[in-house]
Amino acid sequence: MYVCNCNGIRERQVRAAIAAGATKPAQIFKACDSAAQCARCVCDMRRMLDESRETMRFAAE
């Protein structure tokens, strides 16, 4: 599934960037060698970042 249609960034690429340490949408774009265009995907990226943080928080308990 595409998260960013402007740059052709797929969900697996976003998840890989998060797993590699990205904590902000800007870092995800950088990891994917792209930049925000229309920024519609930023909300989805933030949601994925929040989900990752929640998962890590529960895993740490």
PDB file of N, CA, C and O in Angstrom:
ATOM      1  N   MET A   1       0.835  -1.170   0.000  1.00  0.00           N
ATOM      2  CA  MET A   1       0.000   0.000   0.000  1.00  0.00           C
ATOM      3  C   MET A   1       0.890   1.248   0.000  1.00  0.00           C
ATOM      4  O   MET A   1       1.897   1.300   0.707  1.00  0.00           O
ATOM      5  N   TYR A   2       0.517   2.228  -0.782  1.00  0.00           N
ATOM      6  CA  TYR A   2       1.258   3.486  -0.809  1.00  0.00           C
ATOM      7  C   TYR A   2       0.821   4.371   0.352  1.00  0.00           C
ATOM      8  O   TYR A   2      -0.372   4.547   0.599  1.00  0.00           O
ATOM      9  N   VAL A   3       1.794   4.920   1.053  1.00  0.00           N
ATOM     10  CA  VAL A   3       1.526   5.904   2.095  1.00  0.00           C
ATOM     11  C   VAL A   3       1.641   7.289   1.481  1.00  0.00           C
ATOM     12  O   VAL A   3       0.834   8.170   1.777  1.00  0.00           O
ATOM     13  N   CYS A   4       2.639   7.484   0.629  1.00  0.00           N
ATOM     14  CA  CYS A   4       2.869   8.767  -0.039  1.00  0.00           C
ATOM     15  C   CYS A   4       2.789   8.560  -1.551  1.00  0.00           C
ATOM     16  O   CYS A   4       3.690   7.988  -2.165  1.00  0.00           O
ATOM     17  N   ASN A   5       1.708   9.031  -2.127  1.00  0.00           N
ATOM     18  CA  ASN A   5       1.542   8.892  -3.573  1.00  0.00           C
ATOM     19  C   ASN A   5       2.478   9.810  -4.345  1.00  0.00           C
ATOM     20  O   ASN A   5       2.942   9.439  -5.424  1.00  0.00           O
ATOM     21  N   CYS A   6       2.763  10.975  -3.834  1.00  0.00           N
ATOM     22  CA  CYS A   6       3.627  11.938  -4.532  1.00  0.00           C
ATOM     23  C   CYS A   6       5.032  11.377  -4.763  1.00  0.00           C
ATOM     24  O   CYS A   6       5.625  11.577  -5.822  1.00  0.00           O
ATOM     25  N   ASN A   7       5.550  10.675  -3.759  1.00  0.00           N
ATOM     26  CA  ASN A   7       6.912  10.149  -3.827  1.00  0.00           C
ATOM     27  C   ASN A   7       6.966   8.637  -4.044  1.00  0.00           C
ATOM     28  O   ASN A   7       8.049   8.065  -4.167  1.00  0.00           O
ATOM     29  N   GLY A   8       5.816   7.999  -4.090  1.00  0.00           N
ATOM     30  CA  GLY A   8       5.788   6.555  -4.276  1.00  0.00           C
ATOM     31  C   GLY A   8       6.351   5.787  -3.096  1.00  0.00           C
ATOM     32  O   GLY A   8       6.984   4.747  -3.276  1.00  0.00           O
ATOM     33  N   ILE A   9       6.129   6.289  -1.891  1.00  0.00           N
ATOM     34  CA  ILE A   9       6.638   5.632  -0.682  1.00  0.00           C
ATOM     35  C   ILE A   9       5.590   4.645  -0.189  1.00  0.00           C
ATOM     36  O   ILE A   9       4.434   4.996   0.044  1.00  0.00           O
ATOM     37  N   ARG A  10       6.025   3.412  -0.039  1.00  0.00           N
ATOM     38  CA  ARG A  10       5.122   2.349   0.410  1.00  0.00           C
ATOM     39  C   ARG A  10       5.182   2.178   1.927  1.00  0.00           C
ATOM     40  O   ARG A  10       6.121   2.621   2.589  1.00  0.00           O
ATOM     41  N   GLU A  11       4.160   1.529   2.446  1.00  0.00           N
ATOM     42  CA  GLU A  11       4.071   1.290   3.884  1.00  0.00           C
ATOM     43  C   GLU A  11       5.297   0.550   4.397  1.00  0.00           C
ATOM     44  O   GLU A  11       5.811   0.883   5.465  1.00  0.00           O
ATOM     45  N   ARG A  12       5.773  -0.439   3.666  1.00  0.00           N
ATOM     46  CA  ARG A  12       6.942  -1.204   4.132  1.00  0.00           C
ATOM     47  C   ARG A  12       8.180  -0.325   4.224  1.00  0.00           C
ATOM     48  O   ARG A  12       9.029  -0.553   5.086  1.00  0.00           O
ATOM     49  N   GLN A  13       8.302   0.679   3.351  1.00  0.00           N
ATOM     50  CA  GLN A  13       9.433   1.602   3.416  1.00  0.00           C
ATOM     51  C   GLN A  13       9.333   2.487   4.652  1.00  0.00           C
ATOM     52  O   GLN A  13      10.338   2.769   5.305  1.00  0.00           O
ATOM     53  N   VAL A  14       8.116   2.925   4.969  1.00  0.00           N
ATOM     54  CA  VAL A  14       7.911   3.748   6.169  1.00  0.00           C
ATOM     55  C   VAL A  14       8.249   2.926   7.401  1.00  0.00           C
ATOM     56  O   VAL A  14       8.947   3.402   8.297  1.00  0.00           O
ATOM     57  N   ARG A  15       7.759   1.698   7.449  1.00  0.00           N
ATOM     58  CA  ARG A  15       8.036   0.839   8.610  1.00  0.00           C
ATOM     59  C   ARG A  15       9.527   0.535   8.740  1.00  0.00           C
ATOM     60  O   ARG A  15      10.047   0.450   9.853  1.00  0.00           O
ATOM     61  N   ALA A  16      10.210   0.373   7.625  1.00  0.00           N
ATOM     62  CA  ALA A  16      11.659   0.132   7.663  1.00  0.00           C
ATOM     63  C   ALA A  16      12.390   1.360   8.193  1.00  0.00           C
ATOM     64  O   ALA A  16      13.346   1.229   8.958  1.00  0.00           O
ATOM     65  N   ALA A  17      11.953   2.547   7.796  1.00  0.00           N
ATOM     66  CA  ALA A  17      12.575   3.781   8.284  1.00  0.00           C
ATOM     67  C   ALA A  17      12.352   3.936   9.786  1.00  0.00           C
ATOM     68  O   ALA A  17      13.248   4.363  10.514  1.00  0.00           O
ATOM     69  N   ILE A  18      11.159   3.588  10.238  1.00  0.00           N
ATOM     70  CA  ILE A  18      10.855   3.668  11.664  1.00  0.00           C
ATOM     71  C   ILE A  18      11.720   2.657  12.430  1.00  0.00           C
ATOM     72  O   ILE A  18      12.271   2.976  13.483  1.00  0.00           O
ATOM     73  N   ALA A  19      11.830   1.462  11.902  1.00  0.00           N
ATOM     74  CA  ALA A  19      12.649   0.436  12.544  1.00  0.00           C
ATOM     75  C   ALA A  19      14.119   0.845  12.594  1.00  0.00           C
ATOM     76  O   ALA A  19      14.858   0.435  13.489  1.00  0.00           O
ATOM     77  N   ALA A  20      14.534   1.658  11.619  1.00  0.00           N
ATOM     78  CA  ALA A  20      15.926   2.125  11.572  1.00  0.00           C
ATOM     79  C   ALA A  20      16.155   3.340  12.468  1.00  0.00           C
ATOM     80  O   ALA A  20      17.280   3.828  12.572  1.00  0.00           O
ATOM     81  N   GLY A  21      15.086   3.837  13.121  1.00  0.00           N
ATOM     82  CA  GLY A  21      15.261   4.924  14.074  1.00  0.00           C
ATOM     83  C   GLY A  21      14.559   6.223  13.762  1.00  0.00           C
ATOM     84  O   GLY A  21      14.695   7.178  14.527  1.00  0.00           O
ATOM     85  N   ALA A  22      13.812   6.306  12.670  1.00  0.00           N
ATOM     86  CA  ALA A  22      13.097   7.550  12.348  1.00  0.00           C
ATOM     87  C   ALA A  22      12.033   7.814  13.406  1.00  0.00           C
ATOM     88  O   ALA A  22      11.284   6.914  13.788  1.00  0.00           O
ATOM     89  N   THR A  23      11.976   9.058  13.876  1.00  0.00           N
ATOM     90  CA  THR A  23      10.990   9.434  14.886  1.00  0.00           C
ATOM     91  C   THR A  23      10.091  10.575  14.439  1.00  0.00           C
ATOM     92  O   THR A  23       9.201  10.999  15.176  1.00  0.00           O
ATOM     93  N   LYS A  24      10.324  11.069  13.228  1.00  0.00           N
ATOM     94  CA  LYS A  24       9.532  12.171  12.668  1.00  0.00           C
ATOM     95  C   LYS A  24       9.300  11.899  11.183  1.00  0.00           C
ATOM     96  O   LYS A  24      10.102  11.219  10.543  1.00  0.00           O
ATOM     97  N   PRO A  25       8.201  12.429  10.633  1.00  0.00           N
ATOM     98  CA  PRO A  25       7.970  12.271   9.201  1.00  0.00           C
ATOM     99  C   PRO A  25       9.141  12.772   8.348  1.00  0.00           C
ATOM    100  O   PRO A  25       9.467  12.162   7.329  1.00  0.00           O
ATOM    101  N   ALA A  26       9.766  13.860   8.750  1.00  0.00           N
ATOM    102  CA  ALA A  26      10.906  14.388   7.980  1.00  0.00           C
ATOM    103  C   ALA A  26      12.034  13.366   7.889  1.00  0.00           C
ATOM    104  O   ALA A  26      12.704  13.269   6.861  1.00  0.00           O
ATOM    105  N   GLN A  27      12.243  12.613   8.950  1.00  0.00           N
ATOM    106  CA  GLN A  27      13.282  11.588   8.947  1.00  0.00           C
ATOM    107  C   GLN A  27      12.891  10.414   8.046  1.00  0.00           C
ATOM    108  O   GLN A  27      13.750   9.787   7.425  1.00  0.00           O
ATOM    109  N   ILE A  28      11.600  10.123   7.980  1.00  0.00           N
ATOM    110  CA  ILE A  28      11.125   9.075   7.079  1.00  0.00           C
ATOM    111  C   ILE A  28      11.367   9.495   5.633  1.00  0.00           C
ATOM    112  O   ILE A  28      11.851   8.700   4.828  1.00  0.00           O
ATOM    113  N   PHE A  29      11.030  10.753   5.299  1.00  0.00           N
ATOM    114  CA  PHE A  29      11.282  11.243   3.943  1.00  0.00           C
ATOM    115  C   PHE A  29      12.769  11.164   3.611  1.00  0.00           C
ATOM    116  O   PHE A  29      13.143  10.751   2.513  1.00  0.00           O
ATOM    117  N   LYS A  30      13.614  11.557   4.558  1.00  0.00           N
ATOM    118  CA  LYS A  30      15.053  11.522   4.317  1.00  0.00           C
ATOM    119  C   LYS A  30      15.533  10.095   4.080  1.00  0.00           C
ATOM    120  O   LYS A  30      16.354   9.852   3.196  1.00  0.00           O
ATOM    121  N   ALA A  31      15.026   9.153   4.867  1.00  0.00           N
ATOM    122  CA  ALA A  31      15.413   7.757   4.707  1.00  0.00           C
ATOM    123  C   ALA A  31      14.981   7.204   3.353  1.00  0.00           C
ATOM    124  O   ALA A  31      15.593   6.277   2.824  1.00  0.00           O
ATOM    125  N   CYS A  32      13.921   7.783   2.804  1.00  0.00           N
ATOM    126  CA  CYS A  32      13.401   7.339   1.496  1.00  0.00           C
ATOM    127  C   CYS A  32      13.919   8.212   0.357  1.00  0.00           C
ATOM    128  O   CYS A  32      13.421   8.124  -0.765  1.00  0.00           O
ATOM    129  N   ASP A  33      14.915   9.053   0.634  1.00  0.00           N
ATOM    130  CA  ASP A  33      15.493   9.955  -0.366  1.00  0.00           C
ATOM    131  C   ASP A  33      14.436  10.783  -1.087  1.00  0.00           C
ATOM    132  O   ASP A  33      14.423  10.869  -2.315  1.00  0.00           O
ATOM    133  N   SER A  34      13.556  11.387  -0.303  1.00  0.00           N
ATOM    134  CA  SER A  34      12.504  12.217  -0.891  1.00  0.00           C
ATOM    135  C   SER A  34      12.185  13.372   0.047  1.00  0.00           C
ATOM    136  O   SER A  34      12.815  13.525   1.094  1.00  0.00           O
ATOM    137  N   ALA A  35      11.213  14.176  -0.329  1.00  0.00           N
ATOM    138  CA  ALA A  35      10.783  15.309   0.480  1.00  0.00           C
ATOM    139  C   ALA A  35       9.269  15.423   0.383  1.00  0.00           C
ATOM    140  O   ALA A  35       8.665  14.971  -0.590  1.00  0.00           O
ATOM    141  N   ALA A  36       8.666  16.024   1.388  1.00  0.00           N
ATOM    142  CA  ALA A  36       7.216  16.200   1.388  1.00  0.00           C
ATOM    143  C   ALA A  36       6.797  17.057   0.200  1.00  0.00           C
ATOM    144  O   ALA A  36       7.432  18.062  -0.119  1.00  0.00           O
ATOM    145  N   GLN A  37       5.729  16.643  -0.437  1.00  0.00           N
ATOM    146  CA  GLN A  37       5.178  17.411  -1.550  1.00  0.00           C
ATOM    147  C   GLN A  37       3.874  18.066  -1.075  1.00  0.00           C
ATOM    148  O   GLN A  37       3.859  19.247  -0.728  1.00  0.00           O
ATOM    149  N   CYS A  38       2.793  17.301  -1.062  1.00  0.00           N
ATOM    150  CA  CYS A  38       1.503  17.853  -0.636  1.00  0.00           C
ATOM    151  C   CYS A  38       1.272  17.664   0.860  1.00  0.00           C
ATOM    152  O   CYS A  38       0.411  18.325   1.441  1.00  0.00           O
ATOM    153  N   ALA A  39       2.035  16.766   1.489  1.00  0.00           N
ATOM    154  CA  ALA A  39       2.007  16.490   2.932  1.00  0.00           C
ATOM    155  C   ALA A  39       0.744  15.783   3.414  1.00  0.00           C
ATOM    156  O   ALA A  39       0.513  15.722   4.621  1.00  0.00           O
ATOM    157  N   ARG A  40      -0.070  15.253   2.527  1.00  0.00           N
ATOM    158  CA  ARG A  40      -1.246  14.496   2.953  1.00  0.00           C
ATOM    159  C   ARG A  40      -0.855  13.225   3.693  1.00  0.00           C
ATOM    160  O   ARG A  40      -1.613  12.732   4.528  1.00  0.00           O
ATOM    161  N   CYS A  41       0.312  12.700   3.394  1.00  0.00           N
ATOM    162  CA  CYS A  41       0.770  11.446   3.996  1.00  0.00           C
ATOM    163  C   CYS A  41       1.328  11.633   5.403  1.00  0.00           C
ATOM    164  O   CYS A  41       1.510  10.653   6.125  1.00  0.00           O
ATOM    165  N   VAL A  42       1.597  12.855   5.799  1.00  0.00           N
ATOM    166  CA  VAL A  42       2.231  13.106   7.092  1.00  0.00           C
ATOM    167  C   VAL A  42       1.370  12.580   8.241  1.00  0.00           C
ATOM    168  O   VAL A  42       1.907  12.048   9.213  1.00  0.00           O
ATOM    169  N   CYS A  43       0.050  12.719   8.149  1.00  0.00           N
ATOM    170  CA  CYS A  43      -0.832  12.197   9.200  1.00  0.00           C
ATOM    171  C   CYS A  43      -0.707  10.683   9.310  1.00  0.00           C
ATOM    172  O   CYS A  43      -0.667  10.137  10.412  1.00  0.00           O
ATOM    173  N   ASP A  44      -0.645  10.008   8.167  1.00  0.00           N
ATOM    174  CA  ASP A  44      -0.479   8.552   8.190  1.00  0.00           C
ATOM    175  C   ASP A  44       0.872   8.164   8.772  1.00  0.00           C
ATOM    176  O   ASP A  44       0.976   7.199   9.528  1.00  0.00           O
ATOM    177  N   MET A  45       1.899   8.914   8.420  1.00  0.00           N
ATOM    178  CA  MET A  45       3.232   8.626   8.972  1.00  0.00           C
ATOM    179  C   MET A  45       3.244   8.832  10.480  1.00  0.00           C
ATOM    180  O   MET A  45       3.827   8.033  11.213  1.00  0.00           O
ATOM    181  N   ARG A  46       2.610   9.888  10.941  1.00  0.00           N
ATOM    182  CA  ARG A  46       2.554  10.144  12.389  1.00  0.00           C
ATOM    183  C   ARG A  46       1.800   9.031  13.102  1.00  0.00           C
ATOM    184  O   ARG A  46       2.191   8.609  14.190  1.00  0.00           O
ATOM    185  N   ARG A  47       0.714   8.555  12.486  1.00  0.00           N
ATOM    186  CA  ARG A  47      -0.047   7.452  13.064  1.00  0.00           C
ATOM    187  C   ARG A  47       0.832   6.206  13.179  1.00  0.00           C
ATOM    188  O   ARG A  47       0.813   5.519  14.200  1.00  0.00           O
ATOM    189  N   MET A  48       1.587   5.925  12.143  1.00  0.00           N
ATOM    190  CA  MET A  48       2.475   4.763  12.160  1.00  0.00           C
ATOM    191  C   MET A  48       3.569   4.921  13.205  1.00  0.00           C
ATOM    192  O   MET A  48       3.939   3.951  13.867  1.00  0.00           O
ATOM    193  N   LEU A  49       4.089   6.130  13.360  1.00  0.00           N
ATOM    194  CA  LEU A  49       5.087   6.396  14.400  1.00  0.00           C
ATOM    195  C   LEU A  49       4.494   6.183  15.786  1.00  0.00           C
ATOM    196  O   LEU A  49       5.129   5.582  16.653  1.00  0.00           O
ATOM    197  N   ASP A  50       3.275   6.677  15.994  1.00  0.00           N
ATOM    198  CA  ASP A  50       2.605   6.501  17.294  1.00  0.00           C
ATOM    199  C   ASP A  50       2.364   5.028  17.586  1.00  0.00           C
ATOM    200  O   ASP A  50       2.570   4.577  18.712  1.00  0.00           O
ATOM    201  N   GLU A  51       1.927   4.268  16.571  1.00  0.00           N
ATOM    202  CA  GLU A  51       1.713   2.836  16.752  1.00  0.00           C
ATOM    203  C   GLU A  51       3.011   2.136  17.141  1.00  0.00           C
ATOM    204  O   GLU A  51       3.021   1.252  17.997  1.00  0.00           O
ATOM    205  N   SER A  52       4.081   2.536  16.511  1.00  0.00           N
ATOM    206  CA  SER A  52       5.382   1.943  16.811  1.00  0.00           C
ATOM    207  C   SER A  52       5.805   2.246  18.241  1.00  0.00           C
ATOM    208  O   SER A  52       6.318   1.375  18.943  1.00  0.00           O
ATOM    209  N   ARG A  53       5.587   3.481  18.665  1.00  0.00           N
ATOM    210  CA  ARG A  53       5.934   3.865  20.044  1.00  0.00           C
ATOM    211  C   ARG A  53       5.120   3.059  21.051  1.00  0.00           C
ATOM    212  O   ARG A  53       5.649   2.599  22.063  1.00  0.00           O
ATOM    213  N   GLU A  54       3.819   2.890  20.763  1.00  0.00           N
ATOM    214  CA  GLU A  54       2.960   2.119  21.657  1.00  0.00           C
ATOM    215  C   GLU A  54       3.429   0.670  21.739  1.00  0.00           C
ATOM    216  O   GLU A  54       3.477   0.089  22.823  1.00  0.00           O
ATOM    217  N   THR A  55       3.768   0.099  20.608  1.00  0.00           N
ATOM    218  CA  THR A  55       4.243  -1.278  20.570  1.00  0.00           C
ATOM    219  C   THR A  55       5.518  -1.420  21.395  1.00  0.00           C
ATOM    220  O   THR A  55       5.667  -2.365  22.170  1.00  0.00           O
ATOM    221  N   MET A  56       6.427  -0.476  21.220  1.00  0.00           N
ATOM    222  CA  MET A  56       7.685  -0.521  21.974  1.00  0.00           C
ATOM    223  C   MET A  56       7.462  -0.316  23.463  1.00  0.00           C
ATOM    224  O   MET A  56       8.153  -0.915  24.287  1.00  0.00           O
ATOM    225  N   ARG A  57       6.496   0.530  23.811  1.00  0.00           N
ATOM    226  CA  ARG A  57       6.200   0.787  25.217  1.00  0.00           C
ATOM    227  C   ARG A  57       5.677  -0.483  25.891  1.00  0.00           C
ATOM    228  O   ARG A  57       6.084  -0.820  27.003  1.00  0.00           O
ATOM    229  N   PHE A  58       4.770  -1.182  25.202  1.00  0.00           N
ATOM    230  CA  PHE A  58       4.234  -2.426  25.761  1.00  0.00           C
ATOM    231  C   PHE A  58       5.289  -3.517  25.798  1.00  0.00           C
ATOM    232  O   PHE A  58       5.306  -4.332  26.720  1.00  0.00           O
ATOM    233  N   ALA A  59       6.158  -3.541  24.819  1.00  0.00           N
ATOM    234  CA  ALA A  59       7.217  -4.547  24.794  1.00  0.00           C
ATOM    235  C   ALA A  59       8.213  -4.349  25.925  1.00  0.00           C
ATOM    236  O   ALA A  59       8.820  -5.308  26.403  1.00  0.00           O
ATOM    237  N   ALA A  60       8.379  -3.104  26.352  1.00  0.00           N
ATOM    238  CA  ALA A  60       9.334  -2.789  27.417  1.00  0.00           C
ATOM    239  C   ALA A  60       8.795  -3.149  28.798  1.00  0.00           C
ATOM    240  O   ALA A  60       9.563  -3.270  29.753  1.00  0.00           O
ATOM    241  N   GLU A  61       7.491  -3.316  28.905  1.00  0.00           N
ATOM    242  CA  GLU A  61       6.886  -3.626  30.216  1.00  0.00           C
ATOM    243  C   GLU A  61       7.024  -5.059  30.598  1.00  0.00           C
ATOM    244  O   GLU A  61       6.565  -5.460  31.667  1.00  0.00           O
TER     245      GLU A  61
END
